[in-house]
Amino acid sequence: MQEIVADMWGFAGQAVIAITTNGTVTGDGRAVFGRGCARQAGARYPDLAHRLGGLLLEHGNHVFPLGHGLVSFPVEETAWSLPDPLLIARSAQELRMLADHEGWTRVVVPRPGCGYGGLEWGMVRPLLEPMFDQRFTVIRIE
């Protein structure tokens, strides 16, 4: 696992980009992209909220390829809950398995739960390290 400081959107078209998400779906079937990189992704790709909302309703709160070179990375059960370290660890495992299955050679992940979620990187890093090999780049946004 590599760690860098960068703009994750600078990797669009060069790597699969993970966006941190939650499991909340609105009444009209859209995933809630409240803030952070999910909100940015929703602004860039207007179809994304409906696409993820359908996947959440059908399969639950898991890692999903979303098109546009994006993949969901659940960190919270709902849009109003705090990041869950157990969910982050499960999402890291699911992302690793998906990367293996799809043959992805580069995956960019923001520090999950560490931005607006308020978790300390020192607590989250050990959750990711066992799952993320050299294909994974964790980005710290400044």
Residue frames relative to the residue before (quaternion, step in Angstrom):
aa qw qx qy qz dx dy dz
M 1.0000 0.0000 0.0000 0.0000 0.00 0.00 0.00
Q 0.2101 -0.7608 0.6039 0.1114 3.51 -0.93 0.98
E 0.1610 -0.7602 0.6194 0.1116 3.56 -1.22 0.52
I 0.0732 0.7954 -0.5963 0.0799 3.55 -0.85 1.01
V 0.3661 -0.6470 0.6063 0.2824 3.53 -1.39 0.17
A 0.2906 0.7548 -0.5319 0.2507 3.59 -0.59 1.13
D 0.5115 -0.5605 0.5379 0.3672 3.49 -1.44 0.00
M 0.3965 -0.7523 0.4660 0.2445 3.60 -0.46 1.14
W 0.6302 0.5470 -0.3458 0.4291 3.61 1.07 -0.60
G 0.5341 0.6101 -0.4032 0.4242 3.58 1.25 -0.20
F 0.6606 0.4981 -0.2954 0.4777 3.60 1.28 -0.28
A 0.3780 0.7327 -0.4864 0.2892 3.59 1.28 0.02
G 0.8078 0.2208 -0.2052 0.5066 3.54 -0.86 1.05
Q 0.7102 0.4189 -0.2476 0.5087 3.59 1.28 -0.23
A 0.7851 0.0879 -0.0144 0.6129 3.56 1.23 -0.51
V 0.5030 -0.5613 0.5343 0.3827 3.53 -1.31 0.19
I 0.1916 -0.7908 0.5754 0.0829 3.57 -0.85 0.99
A 0.2656 -0.7505 0.5879 0.1433 3.56 -0.83 1.04
I 0.1229 -0.7597 0.6323 0.0894 3.54 -1.05 0.79
T 0.4167 -0.7088 0.5105 0.2515 3.55 -0.87 0.94
T 0.0589 -0.8260 0.5573 -0.0611 3.54 -0.82 1.11
N 0.2894 -0.6986 0.6139 0.2266 3.51 -1.42 -0.04
G 0.5748 -0.6424 0.4051 0.3047 3.58 -1.26 0.11
T 0.4592 0.7021 -0.4400 0.3204 3.60 1.22 0.26
V 0.0848 -0.7695 0.6327 0.0187 3.55 -1.03 0.93
T 0.4229 -0.7095 0.5081 0.2439 3.58 -0.91 0.95
G 0.7095 -0.4677 0.3281 0.4125 3.56 -1.29 0.22
D 0.7186 0.4048 -0.2564 0.5041 3.58 1.13 -0.53
G 0.6529 -0.5952 0.2886 0.3690 3.57 1.23 0.48
R 0.5310 0.6190 -0.4207 0.3973 3.60 1.18 0.36
A 0.4553 -0.6260 0.5535 0.3074 3.55 -1.13 0.70
V 0.4229 -0.6890 0.5273 0.2613 3.56 -1.13 0.67
F 0.0670 -0.7713 0.6329 -0.0072 3.56 -0.69 1.20
G 0.1051 -0.8828 0.4561 0.0389 3.53 0.45 1.27
R 0.8082 -0.1179 0.1339 0.5613 3.58 0.82 -0.93
G 0.7457 0.4318 -0.2925 0.4147 3.52 -1.34 -0.07
C 0.8271 -0.2348 0.1688 0.4820 3.53 -1.20 -0.61
A 0.5900 0.5537 -0.3824 0.4462 3.63 1.10 -0.51
R 0.6461 0.5089 -0.3182 0.4715 3.58 0.95 -0.82
Q 0.6406 0.5183 -0.3153 0.4708 3.58 0.99 -0.86
A 0.6579 0.5039 -0.3092 0.4666 3.60 0.95 -0.87
G 0.6466 0.5255 -0.3164 0.4534 3.59 0.98 -0.82
A 0.6455 0.5041 -0.3151 0.4796 3.59 1.07 -0.71
R 0.6768 0.4907 -0.2902 0.4657 3.60 1.03 -0.76
Y 0.7994 0.1668 -0.0380 0.5760 3.56 1.03 -0.87
P 0.2613 -0.8304 0.4706 0.1435 3.61 0.12 1.28
D 0.6529 0.5235 -0.3249 0.4405 3.64 1.10 -0.51
L 0.4975 0.7220 -0.3936 0.2763 3.58 1.23 -0.42
A 0.6568 0.5276 -0.3274 0.4280 3.61 0.89 -0.87
H 0.6711 0.4703 -0.3067 0.4840 3.60 0.97 -0.76
R 0.6264 0.5411 -0.3418 0.4449 3.59 0.98 -0.80
L 0.7104 0.4304 -0.2716 0.4862 3.61 0.78 -0.98
G 0.6031 0.5687 -0.3630 0.4256 3.60 1.00 -0.74
G 0.6615 0.5033 -0.3051 0.4649 3.59 0.95 -0.84
L 0.6529 0.5072 -0.3102 0.4693 3.56 0.99 -0.81
L 0.6431 0.5191 -0.3206 0.4628 3.59 0.99 -0.83
L 0.6681 0.4988 -0.3058 0.4596 3.59 0.92 -0.87
E 0.7257 0.4493 -0.2479 0.4584 3.58 0.96 -0.83
H 0.8406 0.2187 -0.0603 0.4919 3.59 0.91 -0.94
G 0.5428 -0.6138 0.4128 0.3978 3.61 1.19 -0.23
N 0.6974 -0.5041 0.3538 0.3665 3.52 -1.40 0.02
H 0.2869 0.7586 -0.5170 0.2736 3.55 0.15 1.36
V 0.6258 -0.4889 0.4389 0.4205 3.54 -1.37 -0.05
F 0.0396 0.7987 -0.5968 0.0657 3.57 -0.88 1.03
P 0.4137 -0.6279 0.5764 0.3200 3.59 -1.11 0.58
L 0.2079 -0.8308 0.5129 0.0592 3.56 -0.84 1.04
G 0.5352 -0.5730 0.4314 0.4462 3.57 1.26 -0.12
H 0.7617 0.3610 -0.2766 0.4615 3.57 -1.30 0.16
G 0.5940 -0.5767 0.3674 0.4237 3.62 1.21 0.31
L 0.5697 0.5941 -0.3655 0.4346 3.57 1.27 0.44
V 0.0826 -0.7556 0.6474 0.0561 3.51 -1.30 0.50
S 0.4324 -0.6837 0.5167 0.2802 3.58 -1.05 0.75
F 0.0799 -0.7628 0.6404 0.0396 3.55 -1.23 0.61
P 0.2218 -0.8168 0.5172 0.1272 3.62 0.02 1.26
V 0.0586 -0.7904 0.6095 0.0178 3.54 -1.01 0.93
E 0.7686 0.2170 -0.1159 0.5906 3.58 1.27 -0.44
E 0.5090 -0.6426 0.4744 0.3209 3.57 -1.11 0.64
T 0.7914 0.0727 -0.0289 0.6062 3.59 1.03 -0.80
A 0.6526 -0.5129 0.3870 0.4016 3.54 -1.30 0.24
W 0.7286 0.4235 -0.2293 0.4871 3.60 1.20 -0.42
S 0.5959 0.5686 -0.3742 0.4261 3.60 1.23 -0.06
L 0.5524 -0.5875 0.4735 0.3543 3.53 -1.31 0.26
P 0.6235 -0.5216 0.4017 0.4216 3.59 -1.16 0.40
D 0.2599 -0.7715 0.5710 0.1057 3.54 -1.04 0.89
P 0.4165 -0.7331 0.4762 0.2497 3.62 -0.50 1.12
L 0.6359 0.5179 -0.3419 0.4588 3.62 1.01 -0.68
L 0.6476 0.4976 -0.3144 0.4839 3.59 1.03 -0.74
I 0.6214 0.5327 -0.3370 0.4654 3.60 1.03 -0.74
A 0.6572 0.4995 -0.3090 0.4724 3.59 0.93 -0.87
R 0.6554 0.4977 -0.3136 0.4737 3.61 0.96 -0.83
S 0.6489 0.5160 -0.3179 0.4600 3.58 0.98 -0.81
A 0.6199 0.5322 -0.3402 0.4656 3.59 1.04 -0.73
Q 0.6556 0.5002 -0.3078 0.4747 3.58 0.97 -0.85
E 0.6666 0.4934 -0.3059 0.4675 3.60 0.91 -0.88
L 0.6453 0.5132 -0.3268 0.4619 3.60 0.98 -0.78
R 0.6340 0.5231 -0.3274 0.4661 3.59 0.98 -0.80
M 0.6680 0.4922 -0.3020 0.4694 3.59 0.91 -0.89
L 0.6525 0.5015 -0.3170 0.4715 3.60 0.99 -0.77
A 0.6354 0.5208 -0.3247 0.4686 3.59 1.00 -0.81
D 0.6358 0.5154 -0.3226 0.4754 3.59 1.01 -0.80
H 0.6830 0.5024 -0.2802 0.4501 3.58 0.86 -0.99
E 0.7485 0.4043 -0.2114 0.4813 3.58 0.92 -0.93
G 0.4228 -0.7216 0.4540 0.3072 3.60 1.24 -0.27
W 0.2703 0.7794 -0.5218 0.2172 3.58 1.11 0.59
T 0.2653 -0.7914 0.5362 0.1260 3.57 -0.91 0.93
R 0.7927 0.1018 -0.0815 0.5955 3.59 1.22 -0.26
V 0.0086 0.7819 -0.6200 0.0641 3.54 -0.80 1.13
V 0.1812 -0.7792 0.5960 0.0699 3.55 -0.84 1.06
V 0.0363 -0.8007 0.5963 -0.0437 3.55 -0.83 1.07
P 0.3607 -0.6859 0.5703 0.2725 3.61 -0.89 0.81
R 0.6181 -0.5171 0.4056 0.4314 3.60 -1.18 0.31
P 0.3012 -0.8141 0.4612 0.1836 3.61 -0.13 1.25
G 0.8381 0.1613 -0.1566 0.4971 3.53 -0.85 1.07
C 0.6303 0.5919 -0.3171 0.3897 3.58 1.24 -0.16
G 0.5944 0.5453 -0.3849 0.4485 3.61 1.18 -0.22
Y 0.8272 0.0833 0.0012 0.5557 3.54 -0.32 -1.30
G 0.5972 0.6046 -0.3562 0.3884 3.59 1.16 -0.50
G 0.4080 -0.7761 0.4076 0.2549 3.55 1.23 -0.43
L 0.4791 0.6589 -0.4650 0.3464 3.63 1.16 0.09
E 0.4676 -0.6525 0.5214 0.2895 3.55 -1.21 0.56
W 0.5419 -0.6388 0.4453 0.3163 3.56 -0.96 0.91
G 0.6165 0.5704 -0.3432 0.4205 3.60 1.02 -0.71
M 0.6729 0.4559 -0.2934 0.5033 3.59 1.18 -0.48
V 0.6998 0.4816 -0.2692 0.4537 3.61 1.03 -0.77
R 0.5845 0.6239 -0.3692 0.3643 3.60 0.97 -0.83
P 0.6923 0.4746 -0.3088 0.4474 3.66 0.79 -0.85
L 0.5925 0.5622 -0.3680 0.4444 3.60 1.21 -0.37
L 0.7145 0.4581 -0.2351 0.4737 3.57 1.12 -0.73
E 0.5906 0.6490 -0.3572 0.3200 3.57 0.96 -0.90
P 0.6835 0.4816 -0.3314 0.4372 3.67 0.81 -0.77
M 0.7196 0.4513 -0.2380 0.4710 3.59 1.15 -0.59
F 0.7480 0.4273 -0.2132 0.4610 3.59 0.96 -0.83
D 0.1619 -0.7789 0.6021 0.0676 3.55 -0.69 1.16
Q 0.8098 -0.3059 0.2000 0.4589 3.59 -1.29 -0.33
R 0.5732 0.5984 -0.3811 0.4101 3.63 1.20 -0.28
F 0.6989 0.4852 -0.2466 0.4641 3.57 1.20 -0.54
T 0.0908 -0.7697 0.6315 0.0240 3.52 -0.95 1.01
V 0.1769 -0.7692 0.6071 0.0920 3.57 -0.72 1.09
I 0.2180 -0.8058 0.5467 0.0653 3.52 -0.76 1.16
R 0.1893 -0.7130 0.6638 0.1232 3.48 -1.10 0.84
I 0.2287 -0.7838 0.5675 0.1060 3.54 -0.72 1.08
E 0.0943 -0.8027 0.5866 0.0509 3.57 -0.85 0.94
